[in-house]
Amino acid sequence: MVKKDGIILKSVNKLDRLFLYELLSQRKSNVNISHRKMPSLNEHIKFMDSKPYSKWYIILFNNIKCGSIYLSKQNEIGIFLKNDMQGKGIGKKAMNMLMEKNHRTRYLANINPKNKKSIKFFEGKKFKLIQYTYELIKG
């Protein structure tokens, strides 16, 4: 557990399943890159049980769960805060804490080009655009 300025990063566990599912439901589908439709709760639990990230934390602010942040096995950072907690500086502090606790020489962030808030957030942290990725879905 990491604590700074009223913000705590707590490792995700099974008790966080419903919170993370509710958090996922707040994400706008048109800015996602990980899924096109909201998964079922069972699909979400199966995803969590697969241990998809090298580090995954719940972000607490004043001891209230307000978001999550992860570091993938490819050093990609993903962060999402509850809608009513965005724009308060919590995300920036949580990301700094994640990087202080998990030192890497390079961090990445995969962002949907329609997600202007995330682009602005990561550019504000000096991340640079390095590629565009295209996809073809057949079927």
One Martini backbone bead per residue (centre of mass of N, CA, C, O) as a GRO file, in nm:
protein
  139
    1MET     BB    1   0.097   0.036   0.022
    2VAL     BB    2   0.030   0.372  -0.087
    3LYS     BB    3   0.096   0.708   0.057
    4LYS     BB    4  -0.041   1.042  -0.054
    5ASP     BB    5  -0.226   1.312  -0.010
    6GLY     BB    6  -0.484   1.108   0.054
    7ILE     BB    7  -0.351   0.884  -0.121
    8ILE     BB    8  -0.423   0.542  -0.218
    9LEU     BB    9  -0.253   0.239  -0.305
   10LYS     BB   10  -0.434  -0.062  -0.360
   11SER     BB   11  -0.442  -0.371  -0.403
   12VAL     BB   12  -0.604  -0.584  -0.581
   13ASN     BB   13  -0.905  -0.771  -0.506
   14LYS     BB   14  -1.190  -0.959  -0.476
   15LEU     BB   15  -1.344  -0.717  -0.324
   16ASP     BB   16  -1.323  -0.526  -0.604
   17ARG     BB   17  -1.512  -0.625  -0.830
   18LEU     BB   18  -1.765  -0.435  -0.814
   19PHE     BB   19  -1.621  -0.167  -0.834
   20LEU     BB   20  -1.484  -0.221  -1.111
   21TYR     BB   21  -1.749  -0.265  -1.261
   22GLU     BB   22  -1.872   0.012  -1.205
   23LEU     BB   23  -1.640   0.172  -1.329
   24LEU     BB   24  -1.666   0.051  -1.614
   25SER     BB   25  -1.963   0.164  -1.659
   26GLN     BB   26  -1.852   0.475  -1.681
   27ARG     BB   27  -1.738   0.417  -1.944
   28LYS     BB   28  -1.705   0.515  -2.256
   29SER     BB   29  -1.734   0.332  -2.546
   30ASN     BB   30  -1.597   0.548  -2.756
   31VAL     BB   31  -1.301   0.536  -2.576
   32ASN     BB   32  -1.236   0.257  -2.603
   33ILE     BB   33  -0.993  -0.033  -2.652
   34SER     BB   34  -1.079  -0.310  -2.494
   35HIS     BB   35  -1.398  -0.261  -2.563
   36ARG     BB   36  -1.731  -0.251  -2.710
   37LYS     BB   37  -1.867  -0.392  -2.461
   38MET     BB   38  -2.016  -0.471  -2.186
   39PRO     BB   39  -1.945  -0.684  -1.965
   40SER     BB   40  -2.002  -0.919  -1.773
   41LEU     BB   41  -1.950  -1.009  -1.459
   42ASN     BB   42  -1.821  -1.285  -1.528
   43GLU     BB   43  -1.617  -1.173  -1.733
   44HIS     BB   44  -1.478  -0.986  -1.534
   45ILE     BB   45  -1.385  -1.199  -1.330
   46LYS     BB   46  -1.218  -1.363  -1.528
   47PHE     BB   47  -1.025  -1.135  -1.594
   48MET     BB   48  -0.917  -1.090  -1.307
   49ASP     BB   49  -0.822  -1.394  -1.262
   50SER     BB   50  -0.591  -1.364  -1.498
   51LYS     BB   51  -0.388  -1.150  -1.432
   52PRO     BB   52  -0.330  -0.895  -1.657
   53TYR     BB   53  -0.136  -0.746  -1.452
   54SER     BB   54   0.142  -0.654  -1.276
   55LYS     BB   55  -0.024  -0.393  -1.175
   56TRP     BB   56  -0.306  -0.330  -0.936
   57TYR     BB   57  -0.509  -0.049  -0.836
   58ILE     BB   58  -0.665   0.122  -0.590
   59ILE     BB   59  -0.809   0.439  -0.558
   60LEU     BB   60  -0.775   0.643  -0.274
   61PHE     BB   61  -0.975   0.911  -0.125
   62ASN     BB   62  -1.017   0.948   0.184
   63ASN     BB   63  -1.097   0.627   0.192
   64ILE     BB   64  -1.216   0.637  -0.109
   65LYS     BB   65  -1.324   0.490  -0.378
   66CYS     BB   66  -1.222   0.633  -0.719
   67GLY     BB   67  -1.025   0.408  -0.860
   68SER     BB   68  -0.785   0.300  -1.118
   69ILE     BB   69  -0.457   0.138  -1.160
   70TYR     BB   70  -0.215   0.028  -1.412
   71LEU     BB   71   0.042  -0.222  -1.502
   72SER     BB   72   0.155  -0.373  -1.751
   73LYS     BB   73   0.365  -0.610  -1.901
   74GLN     BB   74   0.430  -0.348  -2.114
   75ASN     BB   75   0.417  -0.069  -1.951
   76GLU     BB   76   0.116   0.009  -1.927
   77ILE     BB   77  -0.099   0.271  -1.858
   78GLY     BB   78  -0.398   0.265  -1.652
   79ILE     BB   79  -0.675   0.501  -1.603
   80PHE     BB   80  -0.961   0.546  -1.366
   81LEU     BB   81  -1.219   0.767  -1.273
   82LYS     BB   82  -1.463   0.875  -1.134
   83ASN     BB   83  -1.645   1.122  -1.256
   84ASP     BB   84  -1.652   1.294  -0.971
   85MET     BB   85  -1.304   1.275  -0.957
   86GLN     BB   86  -1.239   1.443  -1.184
   87GLY     BB   87  -1.016   1.721  -1.191
   88LYS     BB   88  -0.835   1.697  -0.887
   89GLY     BB   89  -0.534   1.545  -0.917
   90ILE     BB   90  -0.540   1.235  -0.857
   91GLY     BB   91  -0.422   1.103  -1.112
   92LYS     BB   92  -0.141   1.232  -1.106
   93LYS     BB   93  -0.059   1.123  -0.828
   94ALA     BB   94  -0.106   0.823  -0.886
   95MET     BB   95   0.098   0.802  -1.117
   96ASN     BB   96   0.346   0.883  -0.957
   97MET     BB   97   0.323   0.651  -0.755
   98LEU     BB   98   0.345   0.419  -0.954
   99MET     BB   99   0.630   0.501  -1.066
  100GLU     BB  100   0.781   0.498  -0.792
  101LYS     BB  101   0.708   0.188  -0.729
  102ASN     BB  102   0.751   0.127  -1.065
  103HIS     BB  103   1.029   0.104  -1.212
  104ARG     BB  104   1.103   0.248  -1.532
  105THR     BB  105   1.222   0.353  -1.852
  106ARG     BB  106   0.925   0.283  -1.972
  107TYR     BB  107   0.613   0.426  -2.074
  108LEU     BB  108   0.272   0.356  -2.157
  109ALA     BB  109  -0.023   0.467  -2.365
  110ASN     BB  110  -0.338   0.357  -2.459
  111ILE     BB  111  -0.537   0.563  -2.685
  112ASN     BB  112  -0.814   0.687  -2.785
  113PRO     BB  113  -0.852   0.946  -3.012
  114LYS     BB  114  -1.139   1.032  -2.869
  115ASN     BB  115  -0.975   1.072  -2.589
  116LYS     BB  116  -0.908   1.380  -2.486
  117LYS     BB  117  -0.856   1.359  -2.181
  118SER     BB  118  -0.623   1.150  -2.195
  119ILE     BB  119  -0.438   1.299  -2.379
  120LYS     BB  120  -0.401   1.546  -2.197
  121PHE     BB  121  -0.297   1.397  -1.952
  122PHE     BB  122  -0.038   1.262  -2.083
  123GLU     BB  123   0.085   1.518  -2.206
  124GLY     BB  124   0.114   1.655  -1.918
  125LYS     BB  125   0.334   1.402  -1.859
  126LYS     BB  126   0.521   1.382  -2.137
  127PHE     BB  127   0.385   1.226  -2.341
  128LYS     BB  128   0.430   1.065  -2.661
  129LEU     BB  129   0.357   1.024  -2.979
  130ILE     BB  130   0.424   0.700  -3.172
  131GLN     BB  131   0.130   0.587  -3.274
  132TYR     BB  132  -0.083   0.420  -3.499
  133THR     BB  133  -0.366   0.198  -3.488
  134TYR     BB  134  -0.501  -0.060  -3.683
  135GLU     BB  135  -0.828  -0.215  -3.762
  136LEU     BB  136  -0.971  -0.540  -3.848
  137ILE     BB  137  -1.308  -0.657  -3.863
  138LYS     BB  138  -1.429  -0.977  -3.913
  139GLY     BB  139  -1.777  -1.101  -3.935
   0.00000   0.00000   0.00000
